[in-house]
Amino acid sequence: MDPIVTVKKIKEKSSSLHPVMHFRTITKHRNLVCKYCLRLGLIKQGLTHDLSKYTPVEFWRGVKYYQGNRSPNDAERRQTGVSKAWLHHKGRNKHHFEYWIDYIINEDGSVGFGGNRMPRKYVAEMFCDRVAACRIYLGDKYTDAAAYDYYKRAQKWTMIHPETGAELEEMLRVLKDEGEDAAFSYVRKYLHEDTEKSK
């Protein structure tokens, strides 16, 4: 099907829905992630975070399935069986562990399918993304435990590399147990260790 025709159809169906509210939600989220990334020294990642959300395939589906308190990708997935917006998004944004899922060669030479190890700068951005998403969607109900709790609920079916998963979980645990300042200090040290190793 012609992508321009598809976008027009989605746009027509969603014209009376929530384009302004969706734009505000994704922009508020993006701005918060940018602030967090800048706090970690990840300037380029902060400035370019989630720009694909403004492309027609992601934006108009986000408008059509807008909910305000959770990702519209979930609603699209429930209604159609797949989120085309999410498939587009995860293939263009390296801070999602799903970007790194591919065929893997196991130690015994067999080929499997799973998560590959993520570079630390993207793990740090993923941390920022998850904290910002919880803040935006939960509003006044947000606590520093929210992102950790969300990760733990989904962990059993998450296809993330074990080391990457452990690193993210520890960042989220520090946030939950010690607060935001301690968590960002921890993530800065984590990134600094990576810089020292590459010298």
Phi and psi restraints in degrees (value plus and minus 20) as a CYANA .aco file:
   2 ASP   PHI     -84.9   -44.9
   2 ASP   PSI     102.9   142.9
   3 PRO   PHI     -81.3   -41.3
   3 PRO   PSI     -51.2   -11.2
   4 ILE   PHI     -88.2   -48.2
   4 ILE   PSI     -61.5   -21.5
   5 VAL   PHI     -83.2   -43.2
   5 VAL   PSI     -63.4   -23.4
   6 THR   PHI     -79.9   -39.9
   6 THR   PSI     -66.2   -26.2
   7 VAL   PHI     -82.2   -42.2
   7 VAL   PSI     -60.9   -20.9
   8 LYS   PHI     -81.7   -41.7
   8 LYS   PSI     -62.6   -22.6
   9 LYS   PHI     -83.3   -43.3
   9 LYS   PSI     -64.8   -24.8
  10 ILE   PHI     -82.8   -42.8
  10 ILE   PSI     -62.4   -22.4
  11 LYS   PHI     -82.5   -42.5
  11 LYS   PSI     -62.9   -22.9
  12 GLU   PHI     -82.4   -42.4
  12 GLU   PSI     -64.8   -24.8
  13 LYS   PHI     -86.5   -46.5
  13 LYS   PSI     -51.0   -11.0
  14 SER   PHI    -119.9   -79.9
  14 SER   PSI     -17.9    22.1
  15 SER   PHI     -79.8   -39.8
  15 SER   PSI     -49.2    -9.2
  16 SER   PHI    -116.1   -76.1
  16 SER   PSI     -14.2    25.8
  17 LEU   PHI    -111.5   -71.5
  17 LEU   PSI    -143.5  -103.5
  18 HIS   PHI    -143.2  -103.2
  18 HIS   PSI      31.5    71.5
  19 PRO   PHI     -82.6   -42.6
  19 PRO   PSI     -60.4   -20.4
  20 VAL   PHI     -89.7   -49.7
  20 VAL   PSI     -63.8   -23.8
  21 MET   PHI     -84.6   -44.6
  21 MET   PSI     -62.1   -22.1
  22 HIS   PHI     -83.7   -43.7
  22 HIS   PSI     -64.5   -24.5
  23 PHE   PHI     -77.8   -37.8
  23 PHE   PSI     -64.7   -24.7
  24 ARG   PHI     -83.0   -43.0
  24 ARG   PSI     -62.8   -22.8
  25 THR   PHI     -83.4   -43.4
  25 THR   PSI     -69.9   -29.9
  26 ILE   PHI     -89.6   -49.6
  26 ILE   PSI     -51.3   -11.3
  27 THR   PHI     -93.7   -53.7
  27 THR   PSI     -59.7   -19.7
  28 LYS   PHI     -81.5   -41.5
  28 LYS   PSI     -64.4   -24.4
  29 HIS   PHI     -81.2   -41.2
  29 HIS   PSI     -68.7   -28.7
  30 ARG   PHI     -80.3   -40.3
  30 ARG   PSI     -62.3   -22.3
  31 ASN   PHI     -83.7   -43.7
  31 ASN   PSI     -57.6   -17.6
  32 LEU   PHI     -89.7   -49.7
  32 LEU   PSI     -62.0   -22.0
  33 VAL   PHI     -82.7   -42.7
  33 VAL   PSI     -61.3   -21.3
  34 CYS   PHI     -78.1   -38.1
  34 CYS   PSI     -66.4   -26.4
  35 LYS   PHI     -78.9   -38.9
  35 LYS   PSI     -64.9   -24.9
  36 TYR   PHI     -85.5   -45.5
  36 TYR   PSI     -63.9   -23.9
  37 CYS   PHI     -82.7   -42.7
  37 CYS   PSI     -61.7   -21.7
  38 LEU   PHI     -82.1   -42.1
  38 LEU   PSI     -55.1   -15.1
  39 ARG   PHI     -82.5   -42.5
  39 ARG   PSI     -46.2    -6.2
  40 LEU   PHI    -118.0   -78.0
  40 LEU   PSI     -20.9    19.1
  41 GLY   PHI      63.4   103.4
  41 GLY   PSI      -7.4    32.6
  42 LEU   PHI    -114.6   -74.6
  42 LEU   PSI      49.8    89.8
  43 ILE   PHI     -85.2   -45.2
  43 ILE   PSI     -72.8   -32.8
  44 LYS   PHI     -80.8   -40.8
  44 LYS   PSI     -63.4   -23.4
  45 GLN   PHI     -84.4   -44.4
  45 GLN   PSI     -58.7   -18.7
  46 GLY   PHI     -84.0   -44.0
  46 GLY   PSI     -63.5   -23.5
  47 LEU   PHI     -92.2   -52.2
  47 LEU   PSI     -47.1    -7.1
  48 THR   PHI    -124.8   -84.8
  48 THR   PSI     -17.5    22.5
  49 HIS   PHI     -77.5   -37.5
  49 HIS   PSI     108.6   148.6
  50 ASP   PHI      37.1    77.1
  50 ASP   PSI       7.6    47.6
  51 LEU   PHI     -82.5   -42.5
  51 LEU   PSI     -45.7    -5.7
  52 SER   PHI     -85.0   -45.0
  52 SER   PSI     -36.8     3.2
  53 LYS   PHI     -85.6   -45.6
  53 LYS   PSI     -36.1     3.9
  54 TYR   PHI    -115.5   -75.5
  54 TYR   PSI     -19.9    20.1
  55 THR   PHI     -96.2   -56.2
  55 THR   PSI     132.1   172.1
  56 PRO   PHI     -73.9   -33.9
  56 PRO   PSI     -63.9   -23.9
  57 VAL   PHI     -82.2   -42.2
  57 VAL   PSI     -54.4   -14.4
  58 GLU   PHI    -108.5   -68.5
  58 GLU   PSI     -63.8   -23.8
  59 PHE   PHI     -84.1   -44.1
  59 PHE   PSI     -70.7   -30.7
  60 TRP   PHI     -90.9   -50.9
  60 TRP   PSI     -49.5    -9.5
  61 ARG   PHI     -89.5   -49.5
  61 ARG   PSI     -58.0   -18.0
  62 GLY   PHI     -80.9   -40.9
  62 GLY   PSI     -57.0   -17.0
  63 VAL   PHI     -87.1   -47.1
  63 VAL   PSI     -68.4   -28.4
  64 LYS   PHI     -79.7   -39.7
  64 LYS   PSI     -60.6   -20.6
  65 TYR   PHI    -124.7   -84.7
  65 TYR   PSI      -0.6    39.4
  66 TYR   PHI     -76.2   -36.2
  66 TYR   PSI     115.2   155.2
  67 GLN   PHI    -144.8  -104.8
  67 GLN   PSI     -50.1   -10.1
  68 GLY   PHI      70.4   110.4
  68 GLY   PSI     -51.8   -11.8
  69 ASN   PHI    -135.4   -95.4
  69 ASN   PSI     -14.0    26.0
  70 ARG   PHI    -185.6  -145.6
  70 ARG   PSI     152.3   192.3
  71 SER   PHI     -85.7   -45.7
  71 SER   PSI     114.7   154.7
  72 PRO   PHI     -85.7   -45.7
  72 PRO   PSI     -38.8     1.2
  73 ASN   PHI     -80.5   -40.5
  73 ASN   PSI     -55.1   -15.1
  74 ASP   PHI     -83.5   -43.5
  74 ASP   PSI     -62.9   -22.9
  75 ALA   PHI     -86.9   -46.9
  75 ALA   PSI     -61.0   -21.0
  76 GLU   PHI     -82.3   -42.3
  76 GLU   PSI     -62.0   -22.0
  77 ARG   PHI     -83.8   -43.8
  77 ARG   PSI     -61.7   -21.7
  78 ARG   PHI     -86.6   -46.6
  78 ARG   PSI     -56.9   -16.9
  79 GLN   PHI    -100.6   -60.6
  79 GLN   PSI     -58.1   -18.1
  80 THR   PHI    -132.0   -92.0
  80 THR   PSI     -32.5     7.5
  81 GLY   PHI      74.1   114.1
  81 GLY   PSI     -33.4     6.6
  82 VAL   PHI    -174.9  -134.9
  82 VAL   PSI     126.9   166.9
  83 SER   PHI    -124.7   -84.7
  83 SER   PSI      85.8   125.8
  84 LYS   PHI     -87.1   -47.1
  84 LYS   PSI     -50.9   -10.9
  85 ALA   PHI     -83.0   -43.0
  85 ALA   PSI     -63.1   -23.1
  86 TRP   PHI     -87.7   -47.7
  86 TRP   PSI     -61.7   -21.7
  87 LEU   PHI     -79.5   -39.5
  87 LEU   PSI     -60.4   -20.4
  88 HIS   PHI     -86.2   -46.2
  88 HIS   PSI     -65.0   -25.0
  89 HIS   PHI     -86.3   -46.3
  89 HIS   PSI     -69.3   -29.3
  90 LYS   PHI     -87.6   -47.6
  90 LYS   PSI     -43.9    -3.9
  91 GLY   PHI    -100.9   -60.9
  91 GLY   PSI     -23.1    16.9
  92 ARG   PHI    -144.7  -104.7
  92 ARG   PSI     -21.6    18.4
  93 ASN   PHI    -149.0  -109.0
  93 ASN   PSI      86.3   126.3
  94 LYS   PHI     -92.1   -52.1
  94 LYS   PSI     -27.2    12.8
  95 HIS   PHI    -103.0   -63.0
  95 HIS   PSI     -20.9    19.1
  96 HIS   PHI    -118.2   -78.2
  96 HIS   PSI     108.7   148.7
  97 PHE   PHI     -80.3   -40.3
  97 PHE   PSI     -46.6    -6.6
  98 GLU   PHI     -84.0   -44.0
  98 GLU   PSI     -45.8    -5.8
  99 TYR   PHI     -79.7   -39.7
  99 TYR   PSI     -52.5   -12.5
 100 TRP   PHI    -113.1   -73.1
 100 TRP   PSI     -14.2    25.8
 101 ILE   PHI     -99.4   -59.4
 101 ILE   PSI     110.1   150.1
 102 ASP   PHI    -182.2  -142.2
 102 ASP   PSI     159.3   199.3
 103 TYR   PHI     -86.3   -46.3
 103 TYR   PSI     121.1   161.1
 104 ILE   PHI    -147.6  -107.6
 104 ILE   PSI     128.3   168.3
 105 ILE   PHI    -121.1   -81.1
 105 ILE   PSI      97.5   137.5
 106 ASN   PHI     -95.7   -55.7
 106 ASN   PSI     146.4   186.4
 107 GLU   PHI     -78.7   -38.7
 107 GLU   PSI     -51.2   -11.2
 108 ASP   PHI    -103.7   -63.7
 108 ASP   PSI     -16.6    23.4
 109 GLY   PHI      72.3   112.3
 109 GLY   PSI     -30.6     9.4
 110 SER   PHI     -92.2   -52.2
 110 SER   PSI     135.8   175.8
 111 VAL   PHI    -124.8   -84.8
 111 VAL   PSI     112.3   152.3
 112 GLY   PHI    -151.0  -111.0
 112 GLY   PSI    -185.7  -145.7
 113 PHE   PHI    -155.8  -115.8
 113 PHE   PSI     107.4   147.4
 114 GLY   PHI    -198.1  -158.1
 114 GLY   PSI    -193.7  -153.7
 115 GLY   PHI    -101.2   -61.2
 115 GLY   PSI     116.9   156.9
 116 ASN   PHI    -116.5   -76.5
 116 ASN   PSI     137.9   177.9
 117 ARG   PHI     -81.4   -41.4
 117 ARG   PSI     111.5   151.5
 118 MET   PHI    -112.7   -72.7
 118 MET   PSI     121.4   161.4
 119 PRO   PHI     -79.8   -39.8
 119 PRO   PSI     126.3   166.3
 120 ARG   PHI     -78.1   -38.1
 120 ARG   PSI     -57.5   -17.5
 121 LYS   PHI     -82.4   -42.4
 121 LYS   PSI     -50.1   -10.1
 122 TYR   PHI    -101.6   -61.6
 122 TYR   PSI     -49.3    -9.3
 123 VAL   PHI     -85.0   -45.0
 123 VAL   PSI     -62.4   -22.4
 124 ALA   PHI     -83.0   -43.0
 124 ALA   PSI     -61.3   -21.3
 125 GLU   PHI     -86.2   -46.2
 125 GLU   PSI     -56.4   -16.4
 126 MET   PHI     -82.5   -42.5
 126 MET   PSI     -60.5   -20.5
 127 PHE   PHI     -78.3   -38.3
 127 PHE   PSI     -69.3   -29.3
 128 CYS   PHI     -79.1   -39.1
 128 CYS   PSI     -62.7   -22.7
 129 ASP   PHI     -82.3   -42.3
 129 ASP   PSI     -64.6   -24.6
 130 ARG   PHI     -88.4   -48.4
 130 ARG   PSI     -60.8   -20.8
 131 VAL   PHI     -85.3   -45.3
 131 VAL   PSI     -65.1   -25.1
 132 ALA   PHI     -83.3   -43.3
 132 ALA   PSI     -62.1   -22.1
 133 ALA   PHI     -80.7   -40.7
 133 ALA   PSI     -63.5   -23.5
 134 CYS   PHI     -83.8   -43.8
 134 CYS   PSI     -61.5   -21.5
 135 ARG   PHI     -81.7   -41.7
 135 ARG   PSI     -65.2   -25.2
 136 ILE   PHI     -88.3   -48.3
 136 ILE   PSI     -69.0   -29.0
 137 TYR   PHI     -95.6   -55.6
 137 TYR   PSI     -51.3   -11.3
 138 LEU   PHI    -109.9   -69.9
 138 LEU   PSI     -41.9    -1.9
 139 GLY   PHI      36.4    76.4
 139 GLY   PSI    -145.4  -105.4
 140 ASP   PHI     -85.6   -45.6
 140 ASP   PSI     -37.8     2.2
 141 LYS   PHI    -104.5   -64.5
 141 LYS   PSI     -23.2    16.8
 142 TYR   PHI     -84.0   -44.0
 142 TYR   PSI     118.0   158.0
 143 THR   PHI    -153.2  -113.2
 143 THR   PSI     145.0   185.0
 144 ASP   PHI     -86.5   -46.5
 144 ASP   PSI     -30.9     9.1
 145 ALA   PHI    -107.5   -67.5
 145 ALA   PSI     -31.3     8.7
 146 ALA   PHI     -79.1   -39.1
 146 ALA   PSI     -69.2   -29.2
 147 ALA   PHI     -87.7   -47.7
 147 ALA   PSI     -57.4   -17.4
 148 TYR   PHI     -84.1   -44.1
 148 TYR   PSI     -67.1   -27.1
 149 ASP   PHI     -81.8   -41.8
 149 ASP   PSI     -61.7   -21.7
 150 TYR   PHI     -82.6   -42.6
 150 TYR   PSI     -64.1   -24.1
 151 TYR   PHI     -82.2   -42.2
 151 TYR   PSI     -65.3   -25.3
 152 LYS   PHI     -84.6   -44.6
 152 LYS   PSI     -56.8   -16.8
 153 ARG   PHI     -83.9   -43.9
 153 ARG   PSI     -55.4   -15.4
 154 ALA   PHI    -114.4   -74.4
 154 ALA   PSI     -26.7    13.3
 155 GLN   PHI     -79.1   -39.1
 155 GLN   PSI     -56.4   -16.4
 156 LYS   PHI     -84.2   -44.2
 156 LYS   PSI     -46.2    -6.2
 157 TRP   PHI    -132.4   -92.4
 157 TRP   PSI      -9.8    30.2
 158 THR   PHI    -102.8   -62.8
 158 THR   PSI     105.0   145.0
 159 MET   PHI    -114.6   -74.6
 159 MET   PSI      48.7    88.7
 160 ILE   PHI    -132.1   -92.1
 160 ILE   PSI     125.5   165.5
 161 HIS   PHI     -78.0   -38.0
 161 HIS   PSI     117.4   157.4
 162 PRO   PHI     -75.0   -35.0
 162 PRO   PSI     -61.9   -21.9
 163 GLU   PHI     -88.8   -48.8
 163 GLU   PSI     -62.4   -22.4
 164 THR   PHI     -82.1   -42.1
 164 THR   PSI     -64.1   -24.1
 165 GLY   PHI     -80.4   -40.4
 165 GLY   PSI     -62.2   -22.2
 166 ALA   PHI     -85.9   -45.9
 166 ALA   PSI     -58.9   -18.9
 167 GLU   PHI     -85.8   -45.8
 167 GLU   PSI     -65.8   -25.8
 168 LEU   PHI     -83.2   -43.2
 168 LEU   PSI     -65.3   -25.3
 169 GLU   PHI     -79.4   -39.4
 169 GLU   PSI     -60.1   -20.1
 170 GLU   PHI     -86.4   -46.4
 170 GLU   PSI     -59.6   -19.6
 171 MET   PHI     -79.3   -39.3
 171 MET   PSI     -65.9   -25.9
 172 LEU   PHI     -88.4   -48.4
 172 LEU   PSI     -53.9   -13.9
 173 ARG   PHI     -85.7   -45.7
 173 ARG   PSI     -63.8   -23.8
 174 VAL   PHI     -79.9   -39.9
 174 VAL   PSI     -63.1   -23.1
 175 LEU   PHI     -78.6   -38.6
 175 LEU   PSI     -67.4   -27.4
 176 LYS   PHI     -82.8   -42.8
 176 LYS   PSI     -66.0   -26.0
 177 ASP   PHI    -108.7   -68.7
 177 ASP   PSI     -49.4    -9.4
 178 GLU   PHI    -140.8  -100.8
 178 GLU   PSI     -29.7    10.3
 179 GLY   PHI      78.4   118.4
 179 GLY   PSI     151.9   191.9
 180 GLU   PHI     -83.7   -43.7
 180 GLU   PSI     -66.5   -26.5
 181 ASP   PHI     -80.6   -40.6
 181 ASP   PSI     -63.2   -23.2
 182 ALA   PHI     -85.3   -45.3
 182 ALA   PSI     -58.7   -18.7
 183 ALA   PHI     -85.8   -45.8
 183 ALA   PSI     -64.6   -24.6
 184 PHE   PHI     -87.9   -47.9
 184 PHE   PSI     -53.8   -13.8
 185 SER   PHI     -83.4   -43.4
 185 SER   PSI     -63.5   -23.5
 186 TYR   PHI     -80.9   -40.9
 186 TYR   PSI     -65.1   -25.1
 187 VAL   PHI     -88.1   -48.1
 187 VAL   PSI     -57.2   -17.2
 188 ARG   PHI     -81.1   -41.1
 188 ARG   PSI     -62.4   -22.4
 189 LYS   PHI     -83.8   -43.8
 189 LYS   PSI     -61.4   -21.4
 190 TYR   PHI     -78.3   -38.3
 190 TYR   PSI     -64.2   -24.2
 191 LEU   PHI     -89.4   -49.4
 191 LEU   PSI     -56.3   -16.3
 192 HIS   PHI     -84.7   -44.7
 192 HIS   PSI     -59.0   -19.0
 193 GLU   PHI     -79.4   -39.4
 193 GLU   PSI     -58.9   -18.9
 194 ASP   PHI     -85.6   -45.6
 194 ASP   PSI     -60.5   -20.5
 195 THR   PHI     -84.1   -44.1
 195 THR   PSI     -62.2   -22.2
 196 GLU   PHI     -84.0   -44.0
 196 GLU   PSI     -58.3   -18.3
 197 LYS   PHI     -86.0   -46.0
 197 LYS   PSI     -53.2   -13.2
 198 SER   PHI    -103.1   -63.1
 198 SER   PSI     -23.9    16.1
